[in-house]
């Protein structure tokens, strides 16, 4: 069992060496709705958050420069809605991706929630 746990710990360490972000990120596990300009609303989960962007785990692959409204669940009030641009998208296991979004502006809450 320890060997399997050690393998996962090594994956965490390896990801620290390939970090591309310049801002400090805080862990954040919250539901996120991704409202596409001309498409469906997707559901995902936040992984981490900084003042510049958010990492989201989801089962859809995005191309860099894609734009969407990110509706981030708030436990204290209404959801926070921000426009975001995809900066990068990496595989995160079979059928899963981590998508790095840069915040580009505030957005009103979409009607299709």
ChimeraX attribute file (.defattr): number of C-alpha atoms within 10 A of each C-alpha:
attribute: neighborCount
match mode: 1-to-1
recipient: residues
	/A:1	5
	/A:2	7
	/A:3	8
	/A:4	9
	/A:5	9
	/A:6	11
	/A:7	10
	/A:8	12
	/A:9	11
	/A:10	12
	/A:11	10
	/A:12	11
	/A:13	10
	/A:14	11
	/A:15	10
	/A:16	10
	/A:17	8
	/A:18	8
	/A:19	8
	/A:20	9
	/A:21	11
	/A:22	8
	/A:23	11
	/A:24	10
	/A:25	16
	/A:26	12
	/A:27	12
	/A:28	15
	/A:29	14
	/A:30	16
	/A:31	18
	/A:32	22
	/A:33	21
	/A:34	24
	/A:35	23
	/A:36	14
	/A:37	11
	/A:38	7
	/A:39	9
	/A:40	10
	/A:41	17
	/A:42	14
	/A:43	16
	/A:44	16
	/A:45	18
	/A:46	21
	/A:47	20
	/A:48	18
	/A:49	19
	/A:50	17
	/A:51	11
	/A:52	15
	/A:53	21
	/A:54	23
	/A:55	22
	/A:56	24
	/A:57	23
	/A:58	21
	/A:59	17
	/A:60	15
	/A:61	15
	/A:62	18
	/A:63	12
	/A:64	14
	/A:65	13
	/A:66	14
	/A:67	21
	/A:68	23
	/A:69	24
	/A:70	29
	/A:71	24
	/A:72	20
	/A:73	18
	/A:74	12
	/A:75	8
	/A:76	6
	/A:77	7
	/A:78	11
	/A:79	16
	/A:80	15
	/A:81	21
	/A:82	21
	/A:83	19
	/A:84	24
	/A:85	22
	/A:86	20
	/A:87	16
	/A:88	18
	/A:89	19
	/A:90	13
	/A:91	15
	/A:92	13
	/A:93	9
	/A:94	7
	/A:95	10
	/A:96	14
	/A:97	18
	/A:98	22
	/A:99	27
	/A:100	24
	/A:101	25
	/A:102	21
	/A:103	20
	/A:104	15
	/A:105	11
	/A:106	13
	/A:107	15
	/A:108	11
	/A:109	16
	/A:110	12
	/A:111	6
	/A:112	7
	/A:113	9
